[in-house]
Amino acid sequence: MFEEDNFYTISKTANLVGVQTHVLRFWEKKFLFIKPRKSPTGRRYYSSSDIKYLLMIKKLLYEEGFTIKGAINLINNKNKKKNSPLYDRANQSISAIKSLLNEGTSILKKNLD
């Protein structure tokens, strides 16, 4: 269907998702996690991750009967649950890195004195 780590124009993305381009622009305003890259001329390029979200949004709205607000809440809740342990691990890693950097800095200072 679409390749991972590629970027697609708005017209190609609209064809992949099965909606019109103005729908993608509208969803961009409502679903703030849809953030296509824009060229200096303003042309939108959607990532494969954006397309996955767009397909999920389409399913929620068109097939499962969610409102836009309901779809936003559902996706945000899924992301919170999914990302929570990752953020904890990332914060632990960052703390460990800071500690190592501080130790390294103090060792360097001692050796320079």
C-alpha positions as CSV (number, residue, x, y, z in Angstrom):
1,M,0.0,0.0,0.0
2,F,2.6,2.6,1.1
3,E,6.2,2.2,2.1
4,E,7.5,2.9,5.6
5,D,9.7,6.0,6.0
6,N,8.5,7.6,2.8
7,F,6.8,11.0,2.3
8,Y,3.8,11.5,0.1
9,T,2.2,14.6,-1.4
10,I,-1.3,15.6,-0.3
11,S,-2.9,14.2,-3.5
12,K,-1.1,10.8,-3.2
13,T,-2.0,10.7,0.5
14,A,-5.6,11.5,-0.3
15,N,-5.6,8.6,-2.8
16,L,-4.0,6.2,-0.3
17,V,-6.5,7.1,2.5
18,G,-9.5,7.4,0.2
19,V,-10.6,10.9,1.0
20,Q,-10.4,14.2,-0.8
21,T,-7.5,16.6,-0.2
22,H,-9.7,19.2,1.6
23,V,-10.7,16.5,4.1
24,L,-7.0,16.0,4.9
25,R,-6.5,19.7,5.4
26,F,-9.5,19.8,7.7
27,W,-8.3,16.8,9.7
28,E,-4.9,18.5,10.1
29,K,-6.6,21.4,11.9
30,K,-8.7,19.1,14.2
31,F,-6.2,16.3,14.8
32,L,-3.1,18.2,16.0
33,F,-0.9,15.1,15.9
34,I,-1.2,15.0,12.0
35,K,1.8,17.2,11.1
36,P,2.8,16.9,7.5
37,R,6.2,18.5,6.6
38,K,5.9,21.5,4.4
39,S,8.3,22.6,1.7
40,P,9.4,26.2,1.5
41,T,6.6,26.7,-1.0
42,G,4.0,25.3,1.4
43,R,3.5,21.9,-0.3
44,R,2.5,19.2,2.2
45,Y,4.4,15.9,2.6
46,Y,2.8,13.3,4.7
47,S,4.9,10.6,6.5
48,S,4.0,7.0,6.7
49,S,3.2,7.6,10.3
50,D,0.8,10.4,9.4
51,I,-0.9,8.0,6.9
52,K,-1.4,5.4,9.6
53,Y,-3.1,7.9,11.8
54,L,-5.2,9.2,8.8
55,L,-6.3,5.6,8.1
56,M,-7.2,5.2,11.8
57,I,-9.1,8.5,11.8
58,K,-11.0,7.5,8.6
59,K,-12.0,4.1,10.2
60,L,-13.1,5.8,13.4
61,L,-15.2,8.5,11.7
62,Y,-16.6,6.7,8.7
63,E,-16.9,3.1,9.8
64,E,-17.3,3.2,13.6
65,G,-19.4,6.3,13.8
66,F,-17.1,8.4,16.1
67,T,-17.4,12.1,16.3
68,I,-14.3,14.1,15.7
69,K,-14.0,14.9,19.4
70,G,-14.5,11.2,20.3
71,A,-11.9,10.1,17.8
72,I,-9.4,12.6,19.2
73,N,-10.0,11.5,22.7
74,L,-9.7,7.8,21.8
75,I,-6.4,8.3,19.9
76,N,-5.0,10.5,22.7
77,N,-5.9,7.9,25.3
78,K,-4.3,5.1,23.3
79,N,-1.1,7.2,22.9
80,K,-1.0,8.0,26.6
81,K,-1.2,4.4,27.6
82,K,1.2,3.3,24.9
83,N,3.8,6.0,25.6
84,S,3.7,6.1,29.4
85,P,6.3,3.3,30.0
86,L,8.4,4.6,27.2
87,Y,8.5,8.1,28.7
88,D,9.4,6.6,32.1
89,R,12.3,4.6,30.6
90,A,13.4,7.6,28.5
91,N,13.4,9.8,31.6
92,Q,15.4,7.1,33.5
93,S,17.9,6.9,30.7
94,I,18.2,10.7,30.5
95,S,18.8,10.9,34.3
96,A,21.5,8.2,34.0
97,I,23.2,10.1,31.1
98,K,23.1,13.4,33.0
99,S,24.7,11.6,36.0
100,L,27.5,10.1,33.8
101,L,28.1,13.5,32.2
102,N,28.4,15.2,35.6
103,E,30.8,12.5,36.8
104,G,32.8,12.9,33.6
105,T,32.9,16.6,33.9
106,S,34.2,16.4,37.5
107,I,36.9,13.9,36.6
108,L,38.0,16.2,33.7
109,K,38.1,19.2,36.1
110,K,40.2,17.3,38.6
111,N,42.7,16.2,35.9
112,L,42.9,19.7,34.4
113,D,43.7,21.3,37.8
